[in-house]
Amino acid sequence: MKRKPMTIGIAALAFAIAYAGGAIKTVFSSRFVGQGTAFAQEQGMAKVVFTVKCYDDGKAALPGLKGVRKVETGIHYLKETDTVSYDPKIITIEEMETALKKAGTYVKTVREK
């Protein structure tokens, strides 16, 4: 019986890793800002990170908006995030926040890059 808590812990860890899936790449790429930021600046683009309740809902709500070029999902400090590359001449952060609120997933705007 003493092994059961350890088994549950291992199962929980396996689930957390599986749940993170491709988000691990996003987390690590956000640590190394270089390439993504350089690309965004070259194209006249900007980046913003939103904390959301479900990054898949956020990813579904944002791409249809004019000016949104790319949405990357990830996890930052155990919270789900959507990192958005967008054209600030076409769309504002407030408009993206409104779309996320309508989707019922918006928590807060973490930072602008």
Secondary structure, DSSP 8 states (H G I E B T S, - for coil): -THHHHHHHHHHHHHHHHHHTTHHHHHHHHHS-HHHHHHHHHTT-EEEEEEES-HHHHHHHSTTSTTEEEEEEEEETTEEEEEEEE-TTT--HHHHHHHHHHTT-EEEEEEE-
